[in-house]
Amino acid sequence: MAEMDAKLKAELVAIGSVDVDESLLSRISSSSAGPGTGLKSIFFKSGGHRVRLEINKDSPLKMVRANSDFVILKENKELVRGELEQILAHCPHQAYITLSERCIYDF
């Protein structure tokens, strides 16, 4: 079983998206704030690393289910096996607090 390492995580982050049949997923997140607002995405975990990928039918990556694992393929070759993480808000096991409602980019 191939697990994600730092180099593979960097490659996945650079691509940023994955093609996945949404009917396979029960853990799709739709961001309600920040630069990802409105995008549908998943959090994929493997080898102690986590990556957030936008769901995009035109992605060069494809995710399929293999028994209890999720597998990410590139050019029909397995890159990595892992699991999807439950999303409560923005990111698994993380919380965000608003300190100020003022946008720092509103000059």
C-alpha positions as CSV (number, residue, x, y, z in Angstrom):
1,M,0.0,0.0,0.0
2,A,1.4,3.4,-1.1
3,E,1.3,6.0,1.7
4,M,1.6,9.8,1.2
5,D,5.0,11.3,1.9
6,A,5.9,15.0,1.8
7,K,6.9,14.9,-1.9
8,L,3.7,13.3,-2.9
9,K,1.7,15.7,-0.8
10,A,3.4,18.6,-2.6
11,E,2.4,17.1,-5.9
12,L,-1.2,16.7,-4.8
13,V,-1.3,20.2,-3.4
14,A,0.1,21.6,-6.7
15,I,-2.6,19.8,-8.7
16,G,-5.2,20.8,-6.1
17,S,-8.1,18.8,-7.3
18,V,-9.4,15.3,-7.9
19,D,-12.2,13.8,-10.0
20,V,-14.4,11.7,-7.8
21,D,-18.0,10.4,-8.2
22,E,-19.8,12.3,-5.4
23,S,-22.1,9.4,-4.8
24,L,-19.1,7.6,-3.2
25,L,-18.7,10.4,-0.7
26,S,-20.5,11.2,2.5
27,R,-17.9,13.7,3.7
28,I,-17.9,16.5,1.1
29,S,-17.2,20.0,2.5
30,S,-18.4,23.2,0.9
31,S,-16.3,26.1,2.2
32,S,-18.4,29.0,3.5
33,A,-15.5,31.5,4.0
34,G,-12.1,32.4,2.7
35,P,-10.7,31.8,-0.8
36,G,-12.4,28.4,-1.2
37,T,-15.9,29.8,-0.7
38,G,-18.5,27.7,-2.5
39,L,-16.0,25.0,-3.7
40,K,-16.7,21.3,-2.9
41,S,-13.7,19.5,-1.5
42,I,-12.5,16.5,0.5
43,F,-9.8,15.9,3.0
44,F,-7.6,12.9,2.2
45,K,-5.3,11.4,4.8
46,S,-2.4,8.9,4.4
47,G,0.9,8.3,6.0
48,G,0.3,10.9,8.7
49,H,-0.3,13.6,6.1
50,R,-3.5,15.4,5.1
51,V,-4.4,17.2,1.9
52,R,-7.5,19.1,0.9
53,L,-8.5,18.6,-2.8
54,E,-11.2,20.4,-4.7
55,I,-13.7,18.0,-6.5
56,N,-13.2,18.7,-10.2
57,K,-14.3,16.5,-13.1
58,D,-11.4,17.9,-15.2
59,S,-8.7,17.0,-12.8
60,P,-5.8,14.8,-13.9
61,L,-6.3,12.9,-10.6
62,K,-9.1,10.4,-10.1
63,M,-10.3,8.9,-6.8
64,V,-11.8,5.5,-6.6
65,R,-12.9,3.2,-3.7
66,A,-11.1,0.0,-3.1
67,N,-12.7,-1.9,-0.2
68,S,-12.3,0.3,2.8
69,D,-9.6,2.5,1.2
70,F,-9.8,5.4,-1.2
71,V,-7.2,5.4,-3.9
72,I,-5.9,8.3,-5.9
73,L,-4.9,7.5,-9.5
74,K,-2.9,9.5,-12.0
75,E,-2.9,8.3,-15.6
76,N,-4.6,5.1,-14.3
77,K,-1.7,4.3,-12.0
78,E,-2.1,4.2,-8.3
79,L,-0.4,7.1,-6.5
80,V,-1.6,6.7,-3.0
81,R,-4.1,4.9,-0.7
82,G,-5.7,6.5,2.3
83,E,-8.9,7.5,4.0
84,L,-11.3,10.5,3.9
85,E,-11.6,12.6,7.1
86,Q,-14.8,13.8,8.7
87,I,-15.2,17.6,8.2
88,L,-16.9,19.6,10.9
89,A,-16.2,23.1,9.6
90,H,-13.1,24.2,7.7
91,C,-10.7,21.4,8.4
92,P,-10.6,18.1,10.5
93,H,-9.4,18.6,14.1
94,Q,-9.1,22.4,13.7
95,A,-11.2,25.3,14.8
96,Y,-11.2,28.9,13.6
97,I,-12.1,31.9,15.6
98,T,-13.0,35.3,14.3
99,L,-11.0,37.9,16.1
100,S,-12.2,40.8,14.0
101,E,-15.0,41.1,11.5
102,R,-13.0,43.8,9.6
103,C,-11.2,42.6,6.5
104,I,-7.5,43.4,6.6
105,Y,-7.5,43.9,2.8
106,D,-10.2,46.6,2.8
107,F,-8.1,49.8,2.8
